[in-house]
Amino acid sequence: MKKYRIIKTSLDILLIVFIVLYILTGFGITEYHIVESITFSVLSKPVSHLIHSNLIIPFIVLLIFHILLSRKTKYFIKLFGRFSINERKN
């Protein structure tokens, strides 16, 4: 169960980071003056657009894994194998 919990927690944190970054870069495309001042010109409009457009595929992949691991479907069993009943309680 430790393996499942570590993978699930890591995936959740990574997905939150991707969501925040996706929102921030999207806002950086439309309201670039505000985002440039907040990020000290690290996220300019072209950089925000580049990151935002390249972030969609990894975001979708993470989201799919998140859904599969949350539902504990047959896909989860295929990916990580079965856990015994005692391991699930921990």
N, C-alpha and C positions, 0 to 999 in steps of 0.2 A: 504494500500500500504506500510505502514511502516513495517508491518510484513514481506512482501515479500522482501523488500529492505534489512532489517536486516539479514534475512536468506540467501539471495543471496550474500551479502557482506561477511558474516561470512564463507560461503561455499567457496567463491573465495579465501579468505585469507588462509583458511585451505588447500585448494588444492595447492596453491603456496608453502606453507610450506612442504607439502608432496612431491611435485616435486623436490624442492631443496634438501630435505633430501634423496630422492631416488637417485638423481644424485650424491650427495656427498658420500653416502654409496657405490654406484656402483663404483665410482672412488676409494674409500677406499679399495675395494676388489682387484682392479688391480694395483693401484699405492699406496700401503699402506704406504710406507715410507714418501711420501709427505703429505698424509692426517694425519698421526700420528704426524708429526711435526707441521702442521697447527693447529690441534685440541689438542695439548699438550697431546698426547697419549690417549685421551678419545675414539677416534674411531680407535681402532686397527683393524687388518684384521679380526679376528674372530667376533668381535663386529659388524663391518660393514656388514659382511656376514649375521649375525643373524638378524640385523635390516632390511637389504635389502630383505631378503627372507620372512620376516613376514610383510612387508609393502605393498605387492602387492594387497592383497584382500581389505584392507581399501582404497587403492588408486583407485581401480576399482569402488568401491561403491561410493566414492566421485565424481569420474568422471561421473558416470551415473547420479547422482543427479544434477551435474552441467549442463550436457547436457539437462536434462529434464526441469530444471528451466530456462535455456536460451531460449529454444524453445517455452515455454509457451504452450505446447501441452495439450491434454486431461488428461495426467498424472499429470500435474501441478494442474489442476482443481480438480482432484481426491484427491491429497495430501493436498491442502490448501483451497479448495473451491473457489468460484467465487468472484471477486472483482467488485464493481460497476464502471461505466465509470468515475465518479468523482475521485475515489481513484486511478485509473490508471494514471491520469494526474499529480498527486502530485509526 
